Amino acid sequence: MSAPRRALIVIDAQQEYFEGLLPIQYPARDESVARIAEAMDTAEQAGIPVVVVQHQTPAGSPVFAPESPTFELHPEIAKRADDAAHRFTKPFSSVFADTGLEEWLRERELDTVTLVGYMTNNCVIGSAAAAEPLGFAVEVLSDATGAIDIVNSAGSAPAQQVHETLMAVLNSNWAAVATTSGWVEAVRSENALVGDNLIESAARGRDSK
C-alpha cells in the first residue's frame, strides 16, 4: 500500500465552541484543542499541508457571525494558522460544500483528509460523509474533535454518548478513527490508518447480544 498523501483539515476551531453558545462538552475542550495543535505541529514537521476552516453565518446571526469575537479561531489555533497552506470559510456543515476544497486537494494530488475540530455531531460527520462519493480517504482523530450535549423534541443524549457513538459509526464505514498519538505514529511511519467496515462491525454487534 502506498503512503497516503494527506491534508490535515482543521474544522471550525473557533471561540464559539469555547466562549460562545456552543461550548464543547466532550472530550474536555481544552484537551481537544491541545490535540488539534499537536496535530498541526506534526503536520508542519512532516510536510503535510494544513487547511484551516472557519464556519461563517450571515451578519447578525447568534453564532458564527463574522463580526462576533466568537467567530475568531481559538488562540492556540490562531497562532498556527498563518502557516496554513489554505484557509477559507464555509456556510454548510461539510467542508466540501461550495468551498472549492475538492479542487484544491486534487490539484495537489492529495488523496486523504485527516479531520480534526468541531463538532463531531455536525461538521465532522458531515465532512466525512461528503468525502465518500468524492473518493477521498478519511481519518478522524477522536481526541482532537468534540461534541455537545443534545436535547430536542426527538430525544436527548449527553456529549460523551454522542461523541463515542459517532466515532464508532464513523469507523464502521466513513473513516479510520484514531487518537492523535496513533495518527502521529502513522504519519512518522508513512502508513495509512486502517478503519473497520460495516459488515464486520454489524456482525460483532449482533454477536455481542
Sequence and secondary structure as in RCSB ss.txt:
>XXXX:A:sequence
MSAPRRALIVIDAQQEYFEGLLPIQYPARDESVARIAEAMDTAEQAGIPVVVVQHQTPAGSPVFAPESPTFELHP
EIAKRADDAAHRFTKPFSSVFADTGLEEWLRERELDTVTLVGYMTNNCVIGSAAAAEPLGFAVEVLSDATGAIDI
VNSAGSAPAQQVHETLMAVLNSNWAAVATTSGWVEAVRSENALVGDNLIESAARGRDSK
>XXXX:A:secstr
     EEEEEE  BGGGTTSS    BS HHHHHHHHHHHHHHHHHHT  EEEEEE   TT SSS TTSGGGSB H
HHHHHHTT SEEEEESSSSSSTTT HHHHHHHTT  EEEEEEE IIIIIHHHHHHHGGGT EEEEEEEEEEB  E
EETTEEE HHHHHHHHHHHIIIII EEE HHHHHHHHHHT       HHHHHHHHHHT 
